[in-house]
Amino acid sequence: MEENIIVLLDENGDEIAFEIIADFEVNDQEYAILTPVDDEDDSALIFKVVDQGDDEPVLEYLSDEDEFDFVAKAYEELMDDEE
């Protein structure tokens, strides 16, 4: 499996493979943009990367609409700067 592919469990316990398309920091908080590998509509999800002190960070789905909008805008600006 590729390095940028991770498997997460959905709310039903089913495994879903995601490709990490970006990871970046906003205001000292790390975020990751993931897209389902088997999804044909190119949808992307934003997760907050939370360090809980152990070896592996935890991904938390952004449910707060204001934070989602803020991070999405920061990602768009990051992509514009790279072009």
C-alpha positions, 0 to 999 in steps of 0.5 A: 500500500502506498505511503499516503494511503491510510485506512479509517473506520466509519461510524459503522466500523467499516474500513475506508481507505483514504489518500492524504492529499495535503497536511499543513499547519494553521495557527499552530494546529496541524490539519490533513485533507483526505479523499476516499480512494474509492470515491468518484466525485472527488470529495475531500474531508478535513481532519484535525491532527491531534497529538495525544502524547503517544506514538500515533496522532489521532485524526478528528473530523472537523464538525465545527463549520466556522473552523472548517471554513477557516481551514478550507480558506487557508488551504485554498490560499496555500494552494494559490501560493504554490501555483 
